């Protein structure tokens, strides 16, 4: 599913226009990204949590030459699925 398909589904289920659904989805995504980039955690109960994590510096290799190189430390976005989401994906029989 891409963003356009998500907008269509949300518009249909919430009985709003596609333009309204797109505005809400876009604003929600932008807000999550801004909050996480500011170092805060976003938790949507049942769905999951978005946060930034520190990735340590490490040694890597240049794929073309095989030469060793240092990959610097950085921050990366991370998502952890909530219990309800996990159960929907992999239901327990």
Biopython code that builds the backbone (N, CA, C, O; Angstrom):
import numpy as np
from Bio.PDB.StructureBuilder import StructureBuilder

atoms = [
    (1, "UNK", "N", (0.849, -1.179, 0.000)),
    (1, "UNK", "CA", (0.000, 0.000, 0.000)),
    (1, "UNK", "C", (0.892, 1.239, 0.000)),
    (1, "UNK", "O", (1.840, 1.326, 0.780)),
    (2, "UNK", "N", (0.591, 2.184, -0.867)),
    (2, "UNK", "CA", (1.327, 3.439, -0.875)),
    (2, "UNK", "C", (0.469, 4.532, -0.229)),
    (2, "UNK", "O", (-0.653, 4.270, 0.205)),
    (3, "UNK", "N", (1.004, 5.759, -0.168)),
    (3, "UNK", "CA", (0.281, 6.834, 0.516)),
    (3, "UNK", "C", (-1.058, 7.127, -0.155)),
    (3, "UNK", "O", (-2.050, 7.365, 0.534)),
    (4, "UNK", "N", (-1.105, 7.115, -1.479)),
    (4, "UNK", "CA", (-2.361, 7.376, -2.187)),
    (4, "UNK", "C", (-3.434, 6.362, -1.842)),
    (4, "UNK", "O", (-4.596, 6.719, -1.646)),
    (5, "UNK", "N", (-3.047, 5.101, -1.768)),
    (5, "UNK", "CA", (-3.994, 4.049, -1.405)),
    (5, "UNK", "C", (-4.438, 4.200, 0.052)),
    (5, "UNK", "O", (-5.599, 3.956, 0.381)),
    (6, "UNK", "N", (-3.505, 4.604, 0.923)),
    (6, "UNK", "CA", (-3.853, 4.837, 2.330)),
    (6, "UNK", "C", (-4.857, 5.977, 2.439)),
    (6, "UNK", "O", (-5.832, 5.880, 3.184)),
    (7, "UNK", "N", (-4.623, 7.045, 1.705)),
    (7, "UNK", "CA", (-5.550, 8.184, 1.700)),
    (7, "UNK", "C", (-6.934, 7.728, 1.251)),
    (7, "UNK", "O", (-7.938, 8.103, 1.858)),
    (8, "UNK", "N", (-6.992, 6.928, 0.199)),
    (8, "UNK", "CA", (-8.279, 6.421, -0.297)),
    (8, "UNK", "C", (-9.008, 5.618, 0.780)),
    (8, "UNK", "O", (-10.204, 5.811, 0.998)),
    (9, "UNK", "N", (-8.288, 4.719, 1.451)),
    (9, "UNK", "CA", (-8.898, 3.871, 2.491)),
    (9, "UNK", "C", (-9.392, 4.708, 3.670)),
    (9, "UNK", "O", (-10.505, 4.501, 4.154)),
    (10, "UNK", "N", (-8.573, 5.648, 4.131)),
    (10, "UNK", "CA", (-8.951, 6.494, 5.265)),
    (10, "UNK", "C", (-10.159, 7.354, 4.898)),
    (10, "UNK", "O", (-11.087, 7.489, 5.695)),
    (11, "UNK", "N", (-10.154, 7.933, 3.701)),
    (11, "UNK", "CA", (-11.275, 8.768, 3.259)),
    (11, "UNK", "C", (-12.572, 7.968, 3.234)),
    (11, "UNK", "O", (-13.627, 8.451, 3.644)),
    (12, "UNK", "N", (-12.472, 6.735, 2.744)),
    (12, "UNK", "CA", (-13.662, 5.882, 2.662)),
    (12, "UNK", "C", (-14.168, 5.480, 4.048)),
    (12, "UNK", "O", (-15.363, 5.574, 4.330)),
    (13, "UNK", "N", (-13.252, 5.032, 4.908)),
    (13, "UNK", "CA", (-13.667, 4.549, 6.234)),
    (13, "UNK", "C", (-14.116, 5.672, 7.158)),
    (13, "UNK", "O", (-15.000, 5.468, 7.990)),
    (14, "UNK", "N", (-13.519, 6.860, 7.027)),
    (14, "UNK", "CA", (-13.865, 7.981, 7.903)),
    (14, "UNK", "C", (-14.938, 8.877, 7.291)),
    (14, "UNK", "O", (-15.342, 9.870, 7.896)),
    (15, "UNK", "N", (-15.396, 8.527, 6.097)),
    (15, "UNK", "CA", (-16.377, 9.303, 5.338)),
    (15, "UNK", "C", (-16.014, 10.793, 5.295)),
    (15, "UNK", "O", (-16.807, 11.663, 5.652)),
    (16, "UNK", "N", (-14.773, 11.047, 4.839)),
    (16, "UNK", "CA", (-14.299, 12.407, 4.599)),
    (16, "UNK", "C", (-13.769, 12.449, 3.160)),
    (16, "UNK", "O", (-13.637, 11.412, 2.509)),
    (17, "UNK", "N", (-13.470, 13.645, 2.678)),
    (17, "UNK", "CA", (-12.940, 13.748, 1.328)),
    (17, "UNK", "C", (-11.491, 13.256, 1.300)),
    (17, "UNK", "O", (-10.820, 13.189, 2.330)),
    (18, "UNK", "N", (-11.032, 12.920, 0.108)),
    (18, "UNK", "CA", (-9.639, 12.478, -0.040)),
    (18, "UNK", "C", (-8.680, 13.605, 0.330)),
    (18, "UNK", "O", (-7.612, 13.364, 0.893)),
    (19, "UNK", "N", (-9.067, 14.828, 0.011)),
    (19, "UNK", "CA", (-8.235, 15.989, 0.338)),
    (19, "UNK", "C", (-8.100, 16.133, 1.855)),
    (19, "UNK", "O", (-7.009, 16.413, 2.352)),
    (20, "UNK", "N", (-9.186, 15.948, 2.588)),
    (20, "UNK", "CA", (-9.143, 16.036, 4.051)),
    (20, "UNK", "C", (-8.307, 14.900, 4.635)),
    (20, "UNK", "O", (-7.502, 15.117, 5.541)),
    (21, "UNK", "N", (-8.500, 13.704, 4.120)),
    (21, "UNK", "CA", (-7.747, 12.549, 4.607)),
    (21, "UNK", "C", (-6.254, 12.740, 4.349)),
    (21, "UNK", "O", (-5.432, 12.438, 5.215)),
    (22, "UNK", "N", (-5.899, 13.239, 3.166)),
    (22, "UNK", "CA", (-4.497, 13.485, 2.825)),
    (22, "UNK", "C", (-3.891, 14.515, 3.771)),
    (22, "UNK", "O", (-2.760, 14.349, 4.228)),
    (23, "UNK", "N", (-4.631, 15.572, 4.064)),
    (23, "UNK", "CA", (-4.133, 16.618, 4.960)),
    (23, "UNK", "C", (-3.867, 16.062, 6.359)),
    (23, "UNK", "O", (-2.851, 16.384, 6.975)),
    (24, "UNK", "N", (-4.768, 15.240, 6.853)),
    (24, "UNK", "CA", (-4.617, 14.664, 8.189)),
    (24, "UNK", "C", (-3.430, 13.692, 8.233)),
    (24, "UNK", "O", (-2.620, 13.741, 9.159)),
    (25, "UNK", "N", (-3.331, 12.819, 7.241)),
    (25, "UNK", "CA", (-2.238, 11.846, 7.207)),
    (25, "UNK", "C", (-0.889, 12.557, 7.081)),
    (25, "UNK", "O", (0.061, 12.226, 7.790)),
    (26, "UNK", "N", (-0.811, 13.530, 6.179)),
    (26, "UNK", "CA", (0.430, 14.277, 5.983)),
    (26, "UNK", "C", (0.840, 14.999, 7.263)),
    (26, "UNK", "O", (2.010, 14.969, 7.645)),
    (27, "UNK", "N", (-0.112, 15.643, 7.922)),
    (27, "UNK", "CA", (0.176, 16.359, 9.161)),
    (27, "UNK", "C", (0.612, 15.398, 10.264)),
    (27, "UNK", "O", (1.535, 15.704, 11.018)),
    (28, "UNK", "N", (-0.035, 14.251, 10.365)),
    (28, "UNK", "CA", (0.335, 13.267, 11.388)),
    (28, "UNK", "C", (1.765, 12.769, 11.162)),
    (28, "UNK", "O", (2.544, 12.676, 12.110)),
    (29, "UNK", "N", (2.110, 12.452, 9.922)),
    (29, "UNK", "CA", (3.456, 11.961, 9.612)),
    (29, "UNK", "C", (4.496, 13.043, 9.887)),
    (29, "UNK", "O", (5.540, 12.767, 10.477)),
    (30, "UNK", "N", (4.211, 14.278, 9.459)),
    (30, "UNK", "CA", (5.147, 15.381, 9.700)),
    (30, "UNK", "C", (5.348, 15.632, 11.187)),
    (30, "UNK", "O", (6.463, 15.915, 11.625)),
    (31, "UNK", "N", (4.276, 15.530, 11.961)),
    (31, "UNK", "CA", (4.369, 15.737, 13.405)),
    (31, "UNK", "C", (5.200, 14.645, 14.062)),
    (31, "UNK", "O", (6.024, 14.937, 14.929)),
    (32, "UNK", "N", (5.000, 13.395, 13.665)),
    (32, "UNK", "CA", (5.789, 12.284, 14.201)),
    (32, "UNK", "C", (7.263, 12.489, 13.867)),
    (32, "UNK", "O", (8.122, 12.337, 14.736)),
    (33, "UNK", "N", (7.565, 12.833, 12.608)),
    (33, "UNK", "CA", (8.964, 13.027, 12.206)),
    (33, "UNK", "C", (9.608, 14.181, 12.973)),
    (33, "UNK", "O", (10.752, 14.060, 13.410)),
    (34, "UNK", "N", (8.898, 15.293, 13.144)),
    (34, "UNK", "CA", (9.446, 16.445, 13.866)),
    (34, "UNK", "C", (9.691, 16.113, 15.334)),
    (34, "UNK", "O", (10.706, 16.517, 15.901)),
    (35, "UNK", "N", (8.770, 15.380, 15.949)),
    (35, "UNK", "CA", (8.896, 15.021, 17.353)),
    (35, "UNK", "C", (10.072, 14.080, 17.575)),
    (35, "UNK", "O", (10.856, 14.273, 18.504)),
    (36, "UNK", "N", (10.198, 13.063, 16.727)),
    (36, "UNK", "CA", (11.293, 12.104, 16.856)),
    (36, "UNK", "C", (12.633, 12.776, 16.561)),
    (36, "UNK", "O", (13.624, 12.492, 17.235)),
    (37, "UNK", "N", (12.676, 13.659, 15.568)),
    (37, "UNK", "CA", (13.939, 14.335, 15.258)),
    (37, "UNK", "C", (14.352, 15.289, 16.370)),
    (37, "UNK", "O", (15.529, 15.631, 16.485)),
    (38, "UNK", "N", (13.397, 15.723, 17.191)),
    (38, "UNK", "CA", (13.702, 16.572, 18.349)),
    (38, "UNK", "C", (14.144, 15.734, 19.554)),
    (38, "UNK", "O", (14.421, 16.280, 20.622)),
    (39, "UNK", "N", (14.210, 14.427, 19.386)),
    (39, "UNK", "CA", (14.679, 13.548, 20.454)),
    (39, "UNK", "C", (13.601, 12.996, 21.366)),
    (39, "UNK", "O", (13.907, 12.353, 22.370)),
    (40, "UNK", "N", (12.350, 13.237, 21.030)),
    (40, "UNK", "CA", (11.247, 12.730, 21.850)),
    (40, "UNK", "C", (10.675, 11.447, 21.256)),
    (40, "UNK", "O", (10.870, 11.147, 20.078)),
    (41, "UNK", "N", (9.972, 10.704, 22.091)),
    (41, "UNK", "CA", (9.365, 9.446, 21.679)),
    (41, "UNK", "C", (7.880, 9.677, 21.407)),
    (41, "UNK", "O", (7.224, 10.430, 22.127)),
    (42, "UNK", "N", (7.352, 9.031, 20.372)),
    (42, "UNK", "CA", (5.920, 9.095, 20.043)),
    (42, "UNK", "C", (5.357, 7.696, 20.230)),
    (42, "UNK", "O", (5.813, 6.749, 19.590)),
    (43, "UNK", "N", (4.365, 7.562, 21.107)),
    (43, "UNK", "CA", (3.758, 6.266, 21.377)),
    (43, "UNK", "C", (2.286, 6.296, 20.985)),
    (43, "UNK", "O", (1.526, 7.143, 21.453)),
    (44, "UNK", "N", (1.897, 5.374, 20.130)),
    (44, "UNK", "CA", (0.502, 5.206, 19.739)),
    (44, "UNK", "C", (0.077, 3.845, 20.293)),
    (44, "UNK", "O", (0.418, 2.802, 19.735)),
    (45, "UNK", "N", (-0.662, 3.870, 21.383)),
    (45, "UNK", "CA", (-1.020, 2.656, 22.110)),
    (45, "UNK", "C", (-1.676, 1.649, 21.168)),
    (45, "UNK", "O", (-2.610, 1.979, 20.436)),
    (46, "UNK", "N", (-1.173, 0.421, 21.203)),
    (46, "UNK", "CA", (-1.686, -0.652, 20.362)),
    (46, "UNK", "C", (-0.994, -0.727, 19.012)),
    (46, "UNK", "O", (-0.876, -1.807, 18.434)),
    (47, "UNK", "N", (-0.530, 0.423, 18.497)),
    (47, "UNK", "CA", (0.136, 0.443, 17.194)),
    (47, "UNK", "C", (1.642, 0.310, 17.344)),
    (47, "UNK", "O", (2.250, -0.597, 16.774)),
    (48, "UNK", "N", (2.250, 1.219, 18.114)),
    (48, "UNK", "CA", (3.695, 1.136, 18.301)),
    (48, "UNK", "C", (4.299, 2.448, 18.735)),
    (48, "UNK", "O", (3.593, 3.417, 19.018)),
    (49, "UNK", "N", (5.639, 2.465, 18.783)),
    (49, "UNK", "CA", (6.378, 3.636, 19.233)),
    (49, "UNK", "C", (7.439, 4.012, 18.208)),
    (49, "UNK", "O", (8.091, 3.156, 17.611)),
    (50, "UNK", "N", (7.587, 5.306, 18.025)),
    (50, "UNK", "CA", (8.632, 5.859, 17.164)),
    (50, "UNK", "C", (9.621, 6.583, 18.069)),
    (50, "UNK", "O", (9.214, 7.309, 18.976)),
    (51, "UNK", "N", (10.918, 6.394, 17.831)),
    (51, "UNK", "CA", (11.930, 7.082, 18.616)),
    (51, "UNK", "C", (13.224, 7.144, 17.818)),
    (51, "UNK", "O", (13.376, 6.472, 16.798)),
    (52, "UNK", "N", (14.156, 7.967, 18.301)),
    (52, "UNK", "CA", (15.467, 7.987, 17.667)),
    (52, "UNK", "C", (16.412, 7.172, 18.542)),
    (52, "UNK", "O", (16.312, 7.183, 19.769)),
    (53, "UNK", "N", (17.324, 6.472, 17.893)),
    (53, "UNK", "CA", (18.301, 5.657, 18.609)),
    (53, "UNK", "C", (19.694, 6.036, 18.142)),
    (53, "UNK", "O", (19.894, 6.430, 16.993)),
    (54, "UNK", "N", (20.652, 5.911, 19.047)),
    (54, "UNK", "CA", (22.041, 6.172, 18.704)),
    (54, "UNK", "C", (22.659, 4.915, 18.124)),
    (54, "UNK", "O", (22.555, 3.833, 18.703)),
    (55, "UNK", "N", (23.297, 5.063, 16.986)),
    (55, "UNK", "CA", (24.020, 3.948, 16.375)),
    (55, "UNK", "C", (25.506, 4.235, 16.574)),
    (55, "UNK", "O", (25.993, 5.298, 16.187)),
    (56, "UNK", "N", (26.217, 3.300, 17.168)),
    (56, "UNK", "CA", (27.640, 3.477, 17.456)),
    (56, "UNK", "C", (28.460, 3.478, 16.168)),
    (56, "UNK", "O", (28.043, 2.948, 15.138)),
    (57, "UNK", "N", (29.634, 4.085, 16.261)),
    (57, "UNK", "CA", (30.569, 4.035, 15.134)),
    (57, "UNK", "C", (31.004, 2.584, 14.962)),
    (57, "UNK", "O", (31.083, 1.828, 15.930)),
    (58, "UNK", "N", (31.283, 2.209, 13.728)),
    (58, "UNK", "CA", (31.678, 0.832, 13.480)),
    (58, "UNK", "C", (32.566, 0.774, 12.249)),
    (58, "UNK", "O", (32.675, 1.733, 11.486)),
    (59, "UNK", "N", (33.184, -0.359, 12.082)),
    (59, "UNK", "CA", (34.049, -0.561, 10.933)),
    (59, "UNK", "C", (33.260, -1.233, 9.816)),
    (59, "UNK", "O", (32.510, -2.180, 10.051)),
    (60, "UNK", "N", (33.438, -0.735, 8.616)),
    (60, "UNK", "CA", (32.777, -1.331, 7.469)),
    (60, "UNK", "C", (33.783, -1.547, 6.359)),
    (60, "UNK", "O", (34.980, -1.319, 6.530)),
    (61, "UNK", "N", (33.283, -1.987, 5.223)),
    (61, "UNK", "CA", (34.159, -2.202, 4.066)),
    (61, "UNK", "C", (33.537, -1.552, 2.839)),
    (61, "UNK", "O", (32.323, -1.583, 2.640)),
    (62, "UNK", "N", (34.404, -0.963, 2.022)),
    (62, "UNK", "CA", (33.973, -0.412, 0.753)),
    (62, "UNK", "C", (33.632, -1.598, -0.151)),
    (62, "UNK", "O", (34.500, -2.432, -0.407)),
    (63, "UNK", "N", (32.389, -1.697, -0.644)),
    (63, "UNK", "CA", (32.007, -2.859, -1.448)),
    (63, "UNK", "C", (32.800, -2.993, -2.759)),
    (63, "UNK", "O", (32.975, -4.106, -3.255)),
    (64, "UNK", "N", (33.271, -1.899, -3.315)),
    (64, "UNK", "CA", (34.025, -1.956, -4.572)),
    (64, "UNK", "C", (35.451, -2.440, -4.366)),
    (64, "UNK", "O", (35.943, -3.297, -5.100)),
    (65, "UNK", "N", (36.118, -1.871, -3.342)),
    (65, "UNK", "CA", (37.540, -2.166, -3.159)),
    (65, "UNK", "C", (37.818, -3.161, -2.050)),
    (65, "UNK", "O", (38.894, -3.757, -2.012)),
    (66, "UNK", "N", (36.865, -3.351, -1.145)),
    (66, "UNK", "CA", (37.090, -4.223, -0.002)),
    (66, "UNK", "C", (37.898, -3.542, 1.088)),
    (66, "UNK", "O", (38.216, -4.155, 2.108)),
    (67, "UNK", "N", (38.234, -2.262, 0.872)),
    (67, "UNK", "CA", (39.038, -1.499, 1.830)),
    (67, "UNK", "C", (38.237, -1.213, 3.099)),
    (67, "UNK", "O", (37.054, -0.879, 3.032)),
    (68, "UNK", "N", (38.891, -1.345, 4.255)),
    (68, "UNK", "CA", (38.233, -1.051, 5.526)),
    (68, "UNK", "C", (38.013, 0.447, 5.646)),
    (68, "UNK", "O", (38.829, 1.253, 5.199)),
    (69, "UNK", "N", (36.880, 0.805, 6.267)),
    (69, "UNK", "CA", (36.582, 2.215, 6.493)),
    (69, "UNK", "C", (35.797, 2.364, 7.789)),
    (69, "UNK", "O", (35.129, 1.428, 8.228)),
    (70, "UNK", "N", (35.878, 3.528, 8.391)),
    (70, "UNK", "CA", (35.163, 3.804, 9.641)),
    (70, "UNK", "C", (33.814, 4.423, 9.298)),
    (70, "UNK", "O", (33.747, 5.419, 8.578)),
    (71, "UNK", "N", (32.742, 3.830, 9.814)),
    (71, "UNK", "CA", (31.396, 4.382, 9.641)),
    (71, "UNK", "C", (31.096, 5.160, 10.916)),
    (71, "UNK", "O", (31.091, 4.579, 12.001)),
    (72, "UNK", "N", (30.846, 6.465, 10.805)),
    (72, "UNK", "CA", (30.681, 7.285, 12.008)),
    (72, "UNK", "C", (29.394, 6.979, 12.776)),
    (72, "UNK", "O", (28.442, 6.421, 12.231)),
    (73, "UNK", "N", (29.391, 7.358, 14.055)),
    (73, "UNK", "CA", (28.196, 7.222, 14.886)),
    (73, "UNK", "C", (27.125, 8.162, 14.348)),
    (73, "UNK", "O", (27.436, 9.216, 13.792)),
    (74, "UNK", "N", (25.872, 7.778, 14.516)),
    (74, "UNK", "CA", (24.767, 8.601, 14.025)),
    (74, "UNK", "C", (23.492, 8.273, 14.797)),
    (74, "UNK", "O", (23.443, 7.315, 15.567)),
    (75, "UNK", "N", (22.480, 9.076, 14.578)),
    (75, "UNK", "CA", (21.156, 8.796, 15.142)),
    (75, "UNK", "C", (20.289, 8.260, 14.014)),
    (75, "UNK", "O", (20.365, 8.738, 12.882)),
    (76, "UNK", "N", (19.470, 7.273, 14.323)),
    (76, "UNK", "CA", (18.577, 6.690, 13.325)),
    (76, "UNK", "C", (17.158, 6.599, 13.891)),
    (76, "UNK", "O", (16.983, 6.398, 15.093)),
    (77, "UNK", "N", (16.142, 6.745, 13.030)),
    (77, "UNK", "CA", (14.769, 6.557, 13.505)),
    (77, "UNK", "C", (14.496, 5.073, 13.720)),
    (77, "UNK", "O", (15.034, 4.221, 13.013)),
    (78, "UNK", "N", (13.656, 4.779, 14.701)),
    (78, "UNK", "CA", (13.320, 3.382, 14.991)),
    (78, "UNK", "C", (11.833, 3.270, 15.304)),
    (78, "UNK", "O", (11.230, 4.181, 15.871)),
    (79, "UNK", "N", (11.259, 2.140, 14.925)),
    (79, "UNK", "CA", (9.853, 1.853, 15.215)),
    (79, "UNK", "C", (9.770, 0.522, 15.928)),
    (79, "UNK", "O", (10.387, -0.455, 15.505)),
    (80, "UNK", "N", (9.011, 0.481, 17.006)),
    (80, "UNK", "CA", (8.753, -0.769, 17.721)),
    (80, "UNK", "C", (7.252, -1.014, 17.679)),
    (80, "UNK", "O", (6.473, -0.190, 18.158)),
    (81, "UNK", "N", (6.848, -2.128, 17.117)),
    (81, "UNK", "CA", (5.424, -2.454, 17.003)),
    (81, "UNK", "C", (4.828, -2.728, 18.379)),
    (81, "UNK", "O", (5.478, -3.315, 19.245)),
    (82, "UNK", "N", (3.585, -2.294, 18.569)),
    (82, "UNK", "CA", (2.864, -2.535, 19.810)),
    (82, "UNK", "C", (2.298, -3.941, 19.858)),
    (82, "UNK", "O", (2.280, -4.653, 18.854)),
    (83, "UNK", "N", (1.841, -4.328, 21.025)),
    (83, "UNK", "CA", (1.332, -5.681, 21.244)),
    (83, "UNK", "C", (0.173, -6.024, 20.303)),
    (83, "UNK", "O", (0.161, -7.099, 19.703)),
    (84, "UNK", "N", (-0.789, -5.128, 20.175)),
    (84, "UNK", "CA", (-1.952, -5.383, 19.323)),
    (84, "UNK", "C", (-1.531, -5.559, 17.864)),
    (84, "UNK", "O", (-2.030, -6.450, 17.177)),
    (85, "UNK", "N", (-0.621, -4.717, 17.393)),
    (85, "UNK", "CA", (-0.121, -4.794, 16.017)),
    (85, "UNK", "C", (0.593, -6.124, 15.798)),
    (85, "UNK", "O", (0.374, -6.784, 14.782)),
    (86, "UNK", "N", (1.434, -6.515, 16.729)),
    (86, "UNK", "CA", (2.161, -7.784, 16.619)),
    (86, "UNK", "C", (1.196, -8.961, 16.559)),
    (86, "UNK", "O", (1.389, -9.889, 15.773)),
    (87, "UNK", "N", (0.164, -8.923, 17.386)),
    (87, "UNK", "CA", (-0.819, -10.014, 17.411)),
    (87, "UNK", "C", (-1.633, -10.086, 16.124)),
    (87, "UNK", "O", (-2.029, -11.171, 15.699)),
    (88, "UNK", "N", (-1.885, -8.931, 15.500)),
    (88, "UNK", "CA", (-2.627, -8.933, 14.229)),
    (88, "UNK", "C", (-1.776, -9.533, 13.104)),
    (88, "UNK", "O", (-2.289, -10.221, 12.222)),
    (89, "UNK", "N", (-0.480, -9.262, 13.151)),
    (89, "UNK", "CA", (0.432, -9.769, 12.115)),
    (89, "UNK", "C", (0.689, -11.256, 12.297)),
    (89, "UNK", "O", (0.691, -12.015, 11.328)),
    (90, "UNK", "N", (0.905, -11.669, 13.536)),
    (90, "UNK", "CA", (1.205, -13.071, 13.821)),
    (90, "UNK", "C", (0.266, -13.574, 14.912)),
    (90, "UNK", "O", (0.665, -13.674, 16.072)),
    (91, "UNK", "N", (-0.978, -13.892, 14.553)),
    (91, "UNK", "CA", (-1.941, -14.339, 15.561)),
    (91, "UNK", "C", (-1.523, -15.669, 16.207)),
    (91, "UNK", "O", (-0.972, -16.559, 15.558)),
    (92, "UNK", "N", (-1.806, -15.759, 17.491)),
    (92, "UNK", "CA", (-1.514, -16.995, 18.216)),
    (92, "UNK", "C", (-2.710, -17.921, 18.074)),
    (92, "UNK", "O", (-3.848, -17.527, 18.335)),
    (93, "UNK", "N", (-2.449, -19.134, 17.665)),
    (93, "UNK", "CA", (-3.548, -20.090, 17.461)),
    (93, "UNK", "C", (-3.951, -20.781, 18.730)),
    (93, "UNK", "O", (-4.860, -21.612, 18.719)),
]
sb = StructureBuilder()
sb.init_structure("model")
sb.init_model(0)
sb.init_chain("A")
sb.init_seg("    ")
for serial, (resi, resn, name, xyz) in enumerate(atoms, 1):
    if name == "N":
        sb.init_residue(resn, " ", resi, " ")
    sb.init_atom(name, np.array(xyz, "f"), 0.0, 1.0, " ", f" {name:<3s}", serial, name[0])
structure = sb.get_structure()
